[in-house]
Amino acid sequence: MPLQSSVRRRHKVIVVGGGVAGLTAAHELIERDFEVVLYERRMEFGGKATSRRVTVSDPSGGVIDRLPAEHGFRFFPGWYRHLPDTMGRIPLGGRRDREKEHSVLDHLVPTDRNLLVRYGREPMPVVLYSPKSVAQARALVAFARQLMAMGLPARDVSAFLTRLAEFVRTPEEDRERLYDRTSWWDFIEADQRSEALRALIVATTRTLLAAKAEQASAYTIALLAVRTLFDSPLRSDAVLDGPTSEVWIKPWLLYLEGRGVELKAGYELDSIHFDGKGPRIGSLSFVRSESGVCRRQLREALRSNDRTSAARLLREYFDRSGSNASVRTSEASLQSIHSTAAAELNSFAPVDERHTADADFYVFALPAEQMAYYVSRSATMTSYAPSLRRIVQLSTALDWMAGVQFYFKFPLDIAPGHIVCGDSEWALTAIEQTQFWRDVALPKGVQAILSVDISAWGQKGRFVRKEAFNCTRHEIATEVWEQLKASFNRTNEPEVLRDEMLIKGTVAGSFSLDDDIVDRYDRKKHAFFARGVDQAIQRAAAVAEGAQVLLESAAEHPDAPFVFGDRLEFNAEPLLVNRPGFLQLRPAARTPIENMFLAADYVRTATNLACMEGANEAARHATNAILDTSGSRYPRCKTWSLQDGEALAGMASVLSLVNQWPGAGASLETASGALNTLSALAGRATDHLKQFWKRP
């Protein structure tokens, strides 16, 4: 008789999308003995968390190579639990057999405090650390005094905390029903509060979530407020001590490859094929995406006689792909770009190189707007799983948060942490990164990097007088720089920020704007979600099939421009914002299709935010669903909820202190006793309103 094999076949999983969610899914699955293949449409992994080294040129032809750049600065709030757990399992050098006692979690460094800056007013330091003494608690009381000096009455603070107490005391099973359909603005009863509190609500909601207080779900923002003010994690708020990809993503990729994950960069999902035997995926088709995008961008650069951009495109593309192409940063290459560009690009990777792959299970770790594209294209998918159509409607709840970096030839000493421009038109937040970086190589002459996030892309600027999405890249950088200078500089005082501090002495050649802010090259997929048609989308979303009609219209007219003129930009990686009533649209990680699972920050999780923590938690839920479906005996991924917070056991008594404060005439001296009590009851409960000035 033939011998039966004793080798158990490993289940194969294809993960589509190489952001934090996709990397987390690959991590959890490979550690549970699955065969994992991870596909990413770009040439680098990490999604919005990716950092890169870029070349910046100025109009005079000067070029600076290898400048750190990113989508936006990475921030790790102290209430994160899932993501730090994963980071603690990534060896520092990416290898399991080295530095076993250290992990990339060691690259997190605490931030001590924020700085709130406003036009025409003195900066206001905001303490971030957990008070461990009466003196530190008094420092927080001093911050509260400053808030009240701005015109924020104690009765408004009391009313705000009382509303949060009401939220916390509401059973979890009732919270969604009572608060998700209510806006944060209405929940706080902002119309009945002081102008100072209304300004605070507007500014903090924009900077936290790139959302409008009138349009953000009270359920989502209240959860964030409770976590921020009262949850008691083991670590403080932190940032990385180097560029994200260099100190976190690259070691992660090394670890995953070392464990056996197959990483396939530059493959864009083209279509999803069902096996014809029921609600089950049979295979996926991919195309090599990078060369096609680069060709279109290069063609446009050559058409406009932009030799510098053409050289940059070729250089970055071939550097990413590992090619030995001859186009580099030399003057000769810039001069000969027209004659060499086409030949260089045509020598590498055909445009439509197709690839088909199959697996036992499929995890889609794509952003909401990209997943909506594939859902809308597949009648088979929506017939098997009609509930997935909700993703298309969910994808209309998008807004922008993306960044620009400014490079300085002098060190900056402006804030030992995050900076919040409280009344800036574009809702700017920033951080000077090099103060936290260790052993990071910077180009000669670069002494500081100010990384700035822009959250209000639909508001007109203070100086350019146009909305951010309607500006050129240079106009965006110029407006941001002018808003920063207006926030820091005071009349009759030495200027804190000056043009001559920039590496080129001017904005031109001294900045890098996130390369997700693009023009029309991806319009087939992303025009539907562009800011220029945002209002039309909202109207269509109210009609049953309205969103589908718009998508079909865009597909029928792929060459029709969706913008007027060349200056309108859009964000290829927008941010999902939880709008009132949209929680019901968020899918679970397990879908009605037997072997299809979702892992992205729009999936329903306890985190309930479009952030790295939410993406990580969603991937854990997808992994657990696969473990259940496959009958695996491996332990399930651990997940945390708000109810697991150490501070919540005493939160009712903590918040009851609010009700003991005098009403309209409450003083900060009265509140100081409550602050000390909060410090004893919960590790960070005394961070009095501090993180409302920060993004998640």
Number of C-alpha atoms within 10 A of each C-alpha: 3 4 5 6 7 6 6 6 9 11 16 18 23 24 27 26 28 28 25 28 33 30 28 26 31 29 25 20 26 20 13 17 15 19 21 26 20 23 24 26 21 20 18 20 27 23 21 22 20 23 24 15 15 16 18 20 20 16 9 8 11 10 14 18 14 13 19 23 27 26 25 23 27 21 19 24 22 19 25 21 21 22 18 18 14 17 20 15 18 25 24 24 20 24 19 15 8 11 12 13 8 15 20 22 20 14 20 21 17 19 21 17 19 23 23 23 23 20 18 12 12 13 19 16 19 26 23 23 20 21 23 14 12 14 11 16 24 17 15 25 22 18 20 22 18 15 19 18 11 12 13 21 21 22 18 20 19 22 17 18 22 18 16 19 20 11 21 19 13 13 9 12 8 10 15 19 13 13 19 23 18 20 24 27 20 15 20 23 14 20 11 11 17 15 14 16 23 19 14 18 20 20 26 24 25 26 27 20 25 27 27 22 25 19 18 27 28 29 26 22 22 20 18 22 16 19 24 23 22 27 24 22 20 12 19 22 21 19 23 24 22 22 24 22 20 17 21 27 25 18 20 28 22 18 21 24 16 13 17 17 21 17 19 18 21 21 23 21 21 15 14 18 16 15 10 10 8 11 18 20 22 18 18 19 16 21 20 23 24 20 22 17 14 19 18 13 19 23 14 15 17 17 11 11 13 15 20 22 20 24 26 20 19 24 18 17 18 20 15 15 17 9 12 8 16 12 23 16 16 10 11 10 18 20 13 13 21 16 10 15 21 14 10 15 19 12 10 13 14 14 16 12 13 15 14 14 11 15 18 19 22 26 27 23 33 23 24 25 27 18 18 23 19 17 22 19 16 13 12 16 23 15 12 16 15 13 15 22 20 16 22 24 25 24 27 24 24 22 23 25 25 25 25 25 27 22 24 22 18 15 14 18 10 15 18 17 24 27 25 29 26 24 19 22 23 26 26 24 29 25 26 24 22 20 18 19 16 12 8 13 12 15 12 9 12 18 18 22 25 17 27 27 26 24 27 25 25 17 16 18 22 16 13 15 11 17 18 27 24 23 22 15 20 15 19 21 24 19 23 27 20 18 23 23 17 21 24 20 21 15 8 6 7 9 12 16 18 14 15 13 19 23 22 18 14 15 22 19 23 23 29 25 22 20 15 17 18 18 17 18 15 14 22 19 19 21 22 25 23 23 22 19 13 16 11 14 21 15 11 18 20 11 10 10 13 16 24 21 13 16 21 13 12 20 16 11 10 13 10 11 14 18 19 9 8 12 15 21 21 26 24 22 23 23 26 25 25 27 26 20 18 17 20 14 19 22 20 19 25 21 17 16 16 17 21 21 23 29 34 31 29 32 30 22 25 16 27 23 23 19 22 24 25 26 30 29 30 32 33 26 25 30 27 23 21 26 19 13 13 13 9 15 9 13 9 17 17 11 16 14 11 17 13 13 17 17 23 20 13 13 20 14 13 21 22 14 18 19 13 13 18 14 15 11 10 16 16 17 13 12 19 19 15 19 25 21 15 26 20 14 21 23 23 28 26 28 24 22 19 20 23 19 25 23 22 21
